[in-house]
Amino acid sequence: MTLGADWLDLKDRVAVVTGAGGGIGAAVASELARNGVRIAALDINEDGALATAEHLKKAGTDAIGFRVDIADESSVREAAETVAARYGPADILINNAGVMRSGDLSELSLSDWQFVLDVNLTGYLLCARTFGEAMRESGRGSIVHVSSISAAHPQASSGAYSPSKAAVSMLSRTLAFEWGPFGVRSNVVAPGMTRTPLTESFYEQPGVLEARAAVVPLRRVGAPQDLADVCTWLASDRSAYVTGQEIAVDGGFTQTLMSHVPRPGY
């Protein structure tokens, strides 16, 4: 069977992508746009959101970009009104915006702890509830939450990051259970080591890229496009019977635990 460029059948649907000003969010917005989706690029960095939207418009996509603080309910509500006025209700929500405040839990300030939870968890809930309202009414919708493999594998000295991502996994599963009868799906993609503008400083250090790639079964560090491809599939009806799931997009890295166990003779 030969599949056409439009095999995902996403043309003219409406997607809201948070954290769309760069990295994974921008890649997801671009891939959805390539498949005919109209894009609302949201980011707390207004310049980044506008730049993504402008790039998409130059490529022939109907796109808008504007600043949104996903941890602020009124800001999210205003965004939903703006999107609805321009395109109508959203069919797709990519919950991608996220933050991290480094520090050991024994020393982390409560303000840093709360800030991360406000964005990474409460912000995802606010966006899901706000944009999901119309999805439930229409009987169709796909919500994809970008989490992290650190949701299941704790990342030390990263403050509330791992706990917040673990909570996102349960948030998604609960939404899938509660909203499934309304035709709304909720899934998680969990990136492994992914090279983005936010992590680029790591890879600028000599040997880091090679060392990280060496522990991944596919022998490479991930790229934002790797996440964009999976998110786009989950946004489409090609995954219509997939909900409440978490897909690790990590090149197989999380399956390498036994490689650390000494096995004499092997």
TANOR-V293617 format. One line per field, one symbol per residue. psi: psi as a letter, one per 30 degrees, with the letter a starting at -180 (. if undefined). A space follows every 10 residues. Layout:
# TANOR-V293617
psi=???
This chain:
# TANOR-V293617
psi=kkklfgffhg kglkkkjlhg flbeeeeeee eeefggkkkj jkkfjeeeee eeeeeeefgg kjklklkkjf fjeeeeeeee eeeeeefakk fkkjjfkllk jlkkfffkkf eeeeeeeeef deeeeeeeee ffeeeeefgk lkkkkjblff efjkjlggbg eeeeeeeeee eeeeeeeefe fggklklkkj kbjkjlefge eeffkkfeee eeefgkefhl klleeeeeee eeefflffhf gjlglkjkig ggefggefff kkikf.
